[in-house]
Amino acid sequence: MGPGKPRAPRSVIVISSHVARGSVGNRAAVFALETLGHPVWAVPTVILPWHPGHGRATRIVPDDQSFAALLRDLETSRWLDEVGAVLTGYLGTPAQAKSVASLVDAVKRQNPSVIYVCDPVIGDKAGLYVPEALAISIREHLLPRADIATPNRYELEWLTGSVLDTAEAIVAAASSVGPDKMLVTSAPAAGADGIANLLLTPSRAFLAEHPLVENPPNGLGDLTAAVFLARLMAGEGLGEAVHSTTAAVFEILSRTAARGGDELQIETDAKSLSRPVSKIRLHELSHPARNIRPVPLPDIEIAGVDGCKAGWIAVVSRPGRPLESRIFARFSDLVDSLSNAAIIAVDMPIGLPDRVGHGGRGPERLVREKLGQRQSSVFSIPSRDAVHAETADFTDLEAWYDAHRRASAVARATSEPPRAISIQAFGIFSKIRELDALLRERPELAERVIESHPEAAFWRLNGEKEMTEPKKVKGRIHEAGMAERRDLLAGCGIPYDFLDAAPPRGCGEDDFLDAAAVMLVAARHARGEAVPFPDPPGRDSHGLPIAIWT
């Protein structure tokens, strides 16, 4: 960082209880945040020898005047621009909430992008374990200022006056109170032997489930709030953050329980904070603000198709029969396996222009405008001459790159401004040529074999909102992104049993879900509901349509 440039705020102010023995309150939050790379300003609200759940414990609570003076010192500190977040937990008196509110305001004035996470530590299954006046003070002074709240299910029940015995009830209740982002711990899971964290945003609801551990140690809520905050400060998306947070906390909990520990052994399992290996089921719930509806399957055969390593993966719907997924070595084999009325949506370009402008064909340019962060998934397809410039199947890598360079030269000569071919696009040219040859040989197929694109399909199915998570990160499957798409497809009517099954051999999990998504576009097309980009579709010199359908 060059001279004169401000240092990016990274420190976190953590305001909660402090115990001499154990891993609750500040002891849990500070260790987790510092382990994950964040300097911490730790402010104790109450000092105890151990968690009161272990037995009688002396409480040392600073008087309200002294506590307020300490926080005012922080408000006027010359280092306040270091602060990137504030996390509050257990408080000792109602007046402390007012002092914390003043500090949060001061930090936000210094840097409006600061994240304030309020963990309203007020109760559990038995009800409030703090005086009602303190709970009311937190509700009135801190929750309205919070960017994110992390109550447990029972605290949310008190805040909303509702009984929350289902995940759907929690979504509805959390939507009725602030803030607009809430991570609810101890939420009901789908199975009786599980428990979950439920994350609610203005338009999304995620449920991260893990197996239930009987008689867990205290401090899970404190640790969850701190790890979740660290994930967000590291730039993770909300769905990804709740998934990795749940995995980390469950892993530490389960390992502590296996050792018979009566306190979370965070220091022993510190690696789990950054690199958890536990498998967590993340799925998406219906959200009141989202416009996701089941897509009725038509009374004719339809198929969604994507290219894959083994050839073509097809998700096929036949009237009166369960969905099926099959691999076909050739696209013509797929077509011949279906009736003459079947609608087929395929994630492969159809229609190749003689020349292209900036950004490839018209459909790619139009669709990218809708996809935000997901627009890089839409490759620029060059001219027909460029696609057909090299037709051999190269097994030698050097020869393959030579062919790519030669095809790129043709692409530059037939584009304005001149543009080469991306490696990713060149990798699918053999399948583009196969499909193109079949449609030119059998032009009647062009009326019922339509081009789609998975991310454009997901955008349409998701109420015209881009997906928040990528399918892959650095070439590897990104579970949060896959879970997001799997849950969307389930919300559109595809059974989880089908979506959770292993894809056919020779097909990646992402190819399988992509084929399922474009199958729903085929269903929309059969019902007259699909929309093309552009509208109406263009035509190439062979009369093939040029459009991406959604």
N, C-alpha and C positions, 0 to 999 in steps of 0.2 A: 504494500500500500504506500503510495507516494506521500511526500510531505504535504501537510496542509489538509489532507483528506480526513474526514471524521471517521473514527473507529466505529464499525458496525456494532450496535448494542447487542450484547450477548448475556450479560448477567441477569440473574433472576432474584427478585426479592421474595423470600419465602417467610410467611408469617403463620406460625402454628405453635403447638405445644412442644415442650422438650422433656424427654425422659432420660434419667441417668442410665437405666438398663432397658434395652429393647429397641425395636425398629418401628416406632409409630411416630406420627406427627412429623416434626422437623427432622428427626433422626432418619426416617425413611426417605423423605423428599430431598433433603440436602445431599445425602449419599448418592441417590440415583441421578440427580441433576449434575453433580460434580463428576461422577463417573462418565456421564454422557457429554462432558466437555463444557459445562456452563458454570462459571463462577457464581457463587451464591452469597447474597446478603441475608443472613438468617436472623429472624426476629422471634424470640420466644414470647408466647402469650401467657403460658402457665409452665411452671417447672415442677416435675414430679419425680419420685424415685423410680417408678415403673408405671405401667398402665394400670389404672384402678381395677381392671378386670382380674388382676392377679391377687387382689386383696387391698386392705386399707392402705392409702397412700397420702402422704402429706402434700398439700398443694401450696405452692408459693406463687401468688398472683401479684404482678406489679400494680401499684395503685394507678388509677386511671389518669391522674395528672402526670405522673412520671412516664407512663406509656405514651401518652399523647405528645409529651415533650420529645421523647426519643424519635417518634415518627416525624415530628416537625423538623428535627435535625436532618433526617433522611430527605425530606422534601426539599430542603435548601442546600443539599450536598452538591459540591462542585463535580461529583462523579455521576450525577443522575443520568447523564446521557449514555452511560454504559449499560443501562437497564433495558432489557428487551422484553421482560415479562414480569408479572407479579402473580404469585400463587398464595392463596390464603386457605387455612384449614381451621383447626379448633381454636376458638376464642374463649377468653376467660370471663369477660363481662360485656354487658350491652354497650357500654361506652367505647370499648375497643373497636367495635364495628364502625363507629363514627370516625375515629382516628384513622382507621385503615382506609375508609372512603376518601378522606382528605388526601392521604398519600397517593392513592390510585389516581385521583384527579390531577395531582401535581406531576406524576410520572407521565400521564397521558398528555398533559400540556407540553411537556418537554419533547415527547415523541408519540404522536397519535397512533403509530402502528404497534405500540406495545400491546402484548396479549395479556389480558387479565383473566385468570382462571380462579373461580370461586368454588371451593369445595365446602359446602355448607354442612359442617360436621355437627349435627344436632341430635341424631337419634338412630335407632335400629329397629329390629322387628318388635321389640317390647315397647316402642314409643320414644318420646323425647327423653334424652338423658342430660339435657341442659335446661336451665330455667326457661320458661316460655318467653320471658322478656328478652333473653339473649337470642332465641330463635327468631323472634319478631324483628329484632334489630338487624340481624343478618339479612332477613327477607326484605326489609325496607331500605337498607343502606348499601348493601353489597351486591345482591343479585341484579338490581337494575343497572349496575355499572359493569357487570361481568360480560366478557366476550364469550366465555364458555363456563358452564356450571357442571359440577360432577357429583350430584347427589346420589346416594344409594336409593333403591326403590322405596324404602320406608320413609326416608326424608322427603322424597317427592310426594308421597302420600300425604304427609303433614302439610306440605306447601300448597297442595291442590285440594285437600279435603276429600280425596277420592281413594277408593280401594283399587289397587293396581295389581291384579292377579294374572294378567296376560300382557304379552309384549305389545299387543294392539292397544290395550288400555293405557299403557305407559306412553306410547306415541301420541295418543289423543290428549292425555293430561299434560305432557311436556310441551305440546304445541300451544297450550293455553296460558303458559307462564313464560317469563323471560329467564335467561336470554334465549336467542334463537338457535344457539348451538348448545346441546346438552348431552353429556355422557352419563348415562344412568347405570350404576353398578348394581349387582345382585338382582338383575332382571331375570324373569323366567325364561328358560330355554325351551326348545321344541320338545325335548325328551325329559322325563322325570329325573333322570340321573345326571342332569347338567344344570349349569347356571350360565349367565351371559352378561356381557356389557352391551348396552343399547345406545347407539349414537344417533342423535337427531339433529338435522340441519334444516334450513328453511325449505329444502326440497327433497331430502334424502333421509332414509332411516336404515341403519345397518345394525345387525345383531351378530355379535362375535361370541360364540358358545365354547365352553370347555367343560370337561367332566367335573362333577361336584366333589369337593374334598371336605369330608366331615370334620367339624370342630376346628376350623382354620384359625391360625394365629391372627391377632389384631394387626392393623396397619395396611391392609390391602387397598383400601380406598385412598390413603395418603400416597402409597406407591403408585397406584394407577394414575392419579391426577398428575404426579410429577413426570412419569414416563410419557404419558400422552402429550403433555406440554413440550417435553424435549423433542418428541417426534415431530410435532408441528413446527418447532423452531428450526428443525433440520430440513424442513421443506417437504415433508411427506404430505400426501393428500389425506383427507379426513378418513376415508375408508381404509387406506393403507395404514394410517396411524392407529386406528382402533384395533386393527388386526394384529399389528406387531406389538402393540402395548399389551393386549390380552395374552398373546403368546408368552411375552417376557414375564408378566406377573404370575401367570399360571405355572410356568416352569419353576420359578422361584418358590411358589407356594407348594407345589407337589414335591419338590426335592426337600424342602424343609420338613414337610409332613413325613416323608419317608425316613428322615433321621430322627423323628420324634421331637422336633424342636417346638418350644412354646412361644418363640418369637421368630419372625421372618429372618432368615439367615441370608440377607441381601449381600453382605460382604463376601460370603463363601461362594455365592453364585453370581458374582458381579458380571461375568461374561454373558449371562442370560439377558442382561439389560440391553446389550447392543446386538447380540447374535443368538436369539432364541431359536431352538430347533423344534419345539413342540408344535404339533399340527392343530390349528384352530379352524373351526368351521365359521366362515363369514358369509352371511347372506343378507339380502336386502328385503325390507318389509314395505308394504304399501304405505304411502305417505299421503296425507290429506291434500297436499298442494300439487301432487303430480297427476298427470293425465295419462295413466297407463291402463289400458283395457285389454282383455283377452282378444286375440285375433281368431275369429271363427274359421275353422278349416272348411274348405268348399267340398261339394259332393262330387268332385273329380280328382284325379290323381294330380299331385303337385310334387315338386322336388326343389330343394335348395342344394346348390353344388359349389364346391370350392376345389381348387387344385391342391394336391398333396403329393408327398414323396412317392406314394404307390400309384398315383394316377389322378383319380377324381373321387372325392368323398361326397356322397349324396345322402341327404336326409329326406326321406320319402314319406309322404302321407297318402294312404289309399283309403277310400271311404269304408268305414266299418272295421278297420284294422288298426292295430297299434302302429305308432311311428317306427320306422326302421332306418338304420344307417348301413350303407354298403360302399365298398370300394369298387370302382370300375377302372380297368386299365385304359380304356378309350372312351371318349365322350359319346361316340356313336353307340357303344354298348349300352350306356345309360339310356339314351333316347329310345333304342330298340326294346328296352325292358319295360317301357311305359306305354300307355295307350296313345292313340293319335290325337287325343284331346288334352293330354297332360300339359300343364304349365310348368316350365323349368326356369328358375332364376339362378344365374350363375355369377360368381365373383370372378369375372374375366372379361376384358374388353371385347365388345362386339362393334364392328364398324370402324374402319381405319381410313382416315382422311389422307388425301394426297400431300397436303401441307398442313402444318400446325403452327399456332401462334404461341404466345407466352403462356407457360403453365400446361402445355399439352392440349388435348382435345377440349372442346367446350364443356362436356360433362364434368371433367375433373375440376376445372376452374370453378364451376357453379357449386359443386358439392363441398369443396374446401371451405368456401365462405361460411358454411354451416357448422363445421366441425371443430373450430377453435383449436385446442391443444392436440386434437386427434387428426388434424389435417395432413400431417406428414405421412399418414397411412395411405394416402391417395397418390399413387405413382403417376407421373406424366408419361403418357403413351405417345410415341412419336408417329411418324407417317407410315403408311403401308409399305413403302419401299424400304424403310429402315427396319421394320419388323421382319420383312422377308429377305433382308440382305444376306443373312447367314442362316443356313438351314441345317447344317450338320450338327450331330450330337457329339460334343467334344468330351472325352474322358480325361484328356491331358489339361491340367489347369492353365499352363502357359498358352496353349492353343485357344483355350476358352477366352482368356483375356485378349489375345490377338483378335479373335472374332468380335469381341465387344468393341475394340477400338475401330475396327472396320465398319461395324454397324453404326457406331457413333458418328463417323465421318459422313455417312449417308444421312443420318438424322440432322446433322448440322446443315447440310445442303438443302434440306426440305423443311426447315423451320425458320421462323422469323420472330424474335431474334434467334440466331443460330444456337442450338442447344444440343449437348451430347445426351447419352442415355445413362440413367443411373444403373448401378450394378443390380439393384433389386428388380427394376423393371426388366432388364435384359434376362434375368433369371426365369421369367415366366413367358418369354417370347415363344418357346416351343409349344406351349399350351395355347397361346393366342393363335398361332398358325394352325394348330389342329382344329380349333373351334371355327376359325375363319374359313378353312377349307370345307368343313362340313356344311356350314351355312350357305356357302356359294354353290356347293354341289346339290344341296336340298333347300332351296330358298323358301319353301313353304314353312320350314321350321322357324324362320325369323319372326313369325306371327305369335309364336308361343314359347320361344327361348329368349328370355330377356336378360339384359345385363343389370346386375346390382352391385353393391359394394357393402361389406359387412358394417363398417363404421357408419355409413350413411343409413343402413337399415337400423342399426341400434339407435341412431339419432332420431329417426322417425318413430320407432317403437317407444322411445323414452320421452315422448311428449315434445319432440323437437328440441331436445337438450343433448349436448355432447356427453359422452361418458367421462367420468371424472378421473378414472384410472386407466393407464395403458395395459394392453394385453401382455406385452413383454417389456422387460428392462434389460438392456445390454444383451439382447438375443435370448434371454431366458424367460420362461413363463413367469408372469407376475400374478401371484395368487389373488391379490385383492382385485385386480382388473378382471381376472377370469370369474371370480365370485360375483362381481358387479354385473357382468353380462349374463351369467347363469341365472341370477335372480331376476333380471329383467325378462329373460326368456320364459322363466317360470310364471312371472306375473302376466305374461301374454298368453299363457295357456299350455306351454310345453311341460309335461310332468318332470318333477325332479328326478324320479327314478330313471328316466331316459337321459337327462342331462348329466347325471352323476355317473352313468355307466362309462366304463373305459371305452375310448374310441376304437374303431377297427384298427387292426395292425397296419402300419404304413401311413397312418394319419395322425397328425398332432392334435392335442386337445384344443388348441386355438382354431385349427382348420375345422374341427367338428362343430364347435360353437358358431363359427362363421357360417357354415352350411345351414345350421338350424336357423340362424337369423335371416338369411336370404330365402329360406323356405317360407318364412312368414311373409316376405315380400311377394313371393309367388301366390300365396293365399290372398293377399290384398289385391294383387293383379287379377286373379280369377273372379274376385267380387267387384271389380271395377273401382277399387279404392286407391290403387297405387298411383304415385305421382312421378313423372319423369323429369329429369334435368338434362337438357332443356325441355320445355313444354311448348310446342310439340317437338318430338325428337327430330334430329337432323338425319341425313342419309349420306352414305359414302358413294363413291363412283360405281360400286357394284349393287347399289340399292339397299345395303344393309343399314338398319337403324343405328344411330349414334346417340345413346342416352343411358343414363344411370337411373334405374327405377328404385323408388323407396316406398 
